[in-house]
Each structure stands twice: as structure tokens, then as C-alpha cells.
Amino acid sequence: MRLIGSMSLMRLGLMLAFCCLLPLATVTAQTDKNPKKAAQKVVKEPVMQRVGMFGFAVSFKDSVVCLTEIQTLDSAYIEPAHGFLHDRSLYSLQLQMYLESKGYKNAICTVLFDKKPHKLNRAMRKIRKKFEHDASFRIKEVPVSEFRFKAEEYRPVILEEETTEAAETTKAAETTKAAETTETPVTPATP
């Protein structure tokens, strides 16, 4: 009876594994059908829009939390497919470099943004409320007169050239490798 029970458990496990892996296999099969189309897929360029943003920085080594005032950027680029701020990390880096120049090292910086000011105010109130009620943190305001976000320049990403360059590099490497293997080896003469 135990053998039959363990066999049925093994079958059940195999069936579950098969059912879980089958959808993954079909998804990869569908995406791999035409790799040329995937490489030539047109990426929509970000759209320049007016957004509001503020920066938030916290460090695990310090009890100070830095908040910038809400600022408006007229020339921020928003990706139309997802609504993300293009090059968000560069805005965080601007804040991090400013704080490091003021002696606030090891800060983890993030930038929150939105096109609608009331949503941005709500997010700022939520963060402020979280840290005001905790006595172990001090909130330091960074006024606009000391720090202001600068709009980042948009640089389009060209995927087609990268894929053709990579293909040419791979093809050149294959031809040199083939040329090396076709040479006849020199055998040493026996005395």
C-alpha cells in the first residue's frame, strides 16, 4: 500500500511540474518564433511633459531623512508605454551628489514624480507622516534655493545598429576561428 501511495504522490508531483512548466514553454516558443521582428521592434520615444517631482533620501548609517520641496520640471521625458520618467536614476544621482557635497554620505536617494500635483502632495504627506511619528528619525528639508533638479537630455536608443554590429562581430569571430582550424598543423620531425 505504501508503494502505491508513494507512486501516486510521485505521479502527482510530475503532473504538477508538467502543468507548471508547460505554460512557460509555450510562452518562450511564441516569443522565439521570429527573432528578426523582435530585433526590429519599434520603441516609442519618450514624450516631453511637465511633471512635478520631489526627492527623498535616507541612510542606514544616519537618522536624518532628507526631503526636497516639490519642484516642477517643464522638460521631463515620460515613456508613453508605461508612464515612467525617462532616466529616473539620473535625477536620483543629482540629489545624491548634492547631498554628498554637503557631507551626507551613503544616502539612498529616490525621486517621486507625477503629472498630477495632488497625487504628488499625497505621496509626500505619506512619507513625511511615516518619519514624523518615528522619534528615531529627523526630517531635513532641502529648499529649492539650495537644490533644484535639472532636466536630463534625452538620447534615443537605437537597437537595430547594435544588433547588426553584434552580428558582424560574431561573424568576424567565426571566420577567424574557422581560418585557424583549417590550417594544417606542423608535426615535428623525428630524428
C-alpha positions in Angstrom: 0.0 0.0 0.0 2.9 2.4 0.8 4.5 1.7 -2.6 1.2 2.6 -4.4 0.8 5.7 -2.2 4.3 6.9 -3.0 3.9 6.2 -6.7 0.7 8.2 -6.8 2.5 11.0 -5.0 5.3 10.9 -7.5 2.9 10.9 -10.4 1.0 13.8 -8.8 4.3 15.7 -8.5 5.3 15.1 -12.1 1.9 16.2 -13.3 2.1 19.4 -11.3 5.6 20.1 -12.6 4.5 19.4 -16.1 1.4 21.7 -15.8 3.6 24.5 -14.3 6.3 24.2 -17.0 4.1 23.8 -20.0 2.8 27.4 -20.0 6.4 28.6 -19.7 7.5 26.5 -22.7 4.6 27.8 -24.8 5.4 31.4 -23.9 9.1 31.0 -24.9 8.1 29.2 -28.1 5.8 32.1 -29.0 8.4 34.8 -28.4 11.1 32.9 -30.3 9.1 32.4 -33.5 10.6 35.4 -35.3 13.7 36.9 -33.7 14.2 39.4 -36.6 10.8 41.0 -35.8 11.8 41.2 -32.1 15.1 43.0 -33.0 13.3 45.4 -35.4 10.5 46.2 -32.9 9.9 50.0 -32.9 10.4 51.6 -29.5 8.2 54.6 -28.9 10.2 57.7 -28.0 9.5 59.4 -24.7 7.3 62.5 -24.8 8.4 65.7 -23.2 5.9 66.7 -20.5 5.6 68.9 -17.4 5.8 66.9 -14.2 6.2 67.6 -10.5 8.8 65.7 -8.5 10.5 65.6 -5.2 13.5 63.8 -3.8 13.7 61.6 -0.8 17.0 60.4 0.8 17.6 58.1 3.7 20.8 56.4 5.1 21.1 53.2 7.1 24.0 54.8 9.0 22.3 58.1 9.9 19.0 59.1 11.4 18.5 62.1 9.1 15.9 61.8 6.3 16.1 64.4 3.6 13.1 65.6 1.6 13.3 68.2 -1.2 10.4 70.5 -1.9 8.1 69.7 -4.7 9.5 71.1 -7.9 8.1 71.4 -11.4 10.1 70.3 -14.4 8.8 71.5 -17.7 11.0 69.3 -19.9 10.9 65.9 -18.4 10.6 62.9 -20.7 7.8 60.4 -20.0 7.8 57.0 -21.7 4.4 56.6 -23.3 4.2 52.8 -23.0 4.4 52.7 -19.2 4.3 56.3 -17.9 7.7 56.1 -16.4 10.1 59.1 -16.0 12.9 58.5 -18.5 16.3 58.2 -16.8 14.9 58.4 -13.3 18.2 57.2 -11.9 19.9 60.3 -13.2 17.6 62.5 -11.2 18.3 60.4 -8.1 22.0 60.8 -8.8 21.7 64.6 -8.9 20.2 64.5 -5.4 22.8 62.0 -4.2 25.7 64.2 -5.5 24.2 67.3 -3.9 23.9 65.5 -0.5 27.5 64.1 -0.7 28.7 67.7 -1.4 27.0 68.7 1.9 28.6 65.9 3.8 25.7 63.5 3.9 27.4 60.3 2.7 25.9 56.9 1.9 22.4 58.2 1.2 20.0 56.1 -0.8 18.1 58.6 -2.9 14.9 58.2 -4.9 12.7 60.5 -6.9 8.9 60.5 -6.8 7.1 62.2 -9.7 3.6 62.6 -11.1 1.8 64.7 -13.7 -1.0 65.4 -11.2 0.1 67.7 -8.3 -2.5 66.4 -5.8 -1.1 62.8 -6.1 2.4 64.1 -5.5 1.3 66.0 -2.4 -0.4 62.9 -1.1 2.8 60.8 -1.6 4.9 63.5 0.2 2.4 63.6 3.1 2.5 59.9 3.4 6.3 59.8 3.6 6.5 62.7 5.9 3.9 61.2 8.3 5.8 57.9 8.4 9.0 59.5 9.5 7.5 62.2 11.8 5.9 59.7 14.1 9.2 57.7 14.5 11.3 59.5 17.1 14.5 57.9 15.8 14.4 59.9 12.6 14.9 63.6 11.9 13.5 65.2 8.7 15.7 67.7 7.0 14.1 69.9 4.4 16.1 70.8 1.3 14.8 74.1 -0.1 14.6 74.9 -3.8 17.1 77.7 -3.2 19.8 75.1 -2.3 18.9 72.3 -4.7 17.0 72.2 -7.9 16.5 69.2 -10.3 17.9 69.8 -13.7 16.2 68.3 -16.8 18.1 65.5 -18.3 18.8 65.5 -22.0 17.0 62.7 -23.9 19.2 60.5 -26.1 17.4 57.9 -28.2 18.4 54.3 -28.1 19.0 52.7 -31.4 18.5 48.9 -31.2 18.9 48.0 -34.9 22.5 49.2 -35.2 23.5 47.4 -32.0 22.2 44.1 -33.3 23.8 44.4 -36.7 27.2 45.4 -35.1 26.9 42.4 -32.8 26.1 40.1 -35.7 29.1 41.5 -37.7 31.4 41.0 -34.7 30.2 37.4 -34.2 30.5 36.7 -37.9 34.1 38.1 -37.9 35.0 36.0 -34.9 33.6 32.8 -36.5 35.6 33.4 -39.7 38.8 33.9 -37.8 38.1 30.8 -35.8 37.4 28.8 -39.0 40.6 30.1 -40.5 42.6 28.9 -37.5 41.1 25.4 -37.6 41.7 24.9 -41.3 45.4 25.4 -41.1 47.4 22.2 -41.2 49.4 21.5 -38.0 53.1 21.2 -38.3 54.4 17.9 -37.0 57.9 17.8 -35.5 60.4 15.7 -37.5 61.6 12.5 -35.8 65.4 12.2 -35.5 
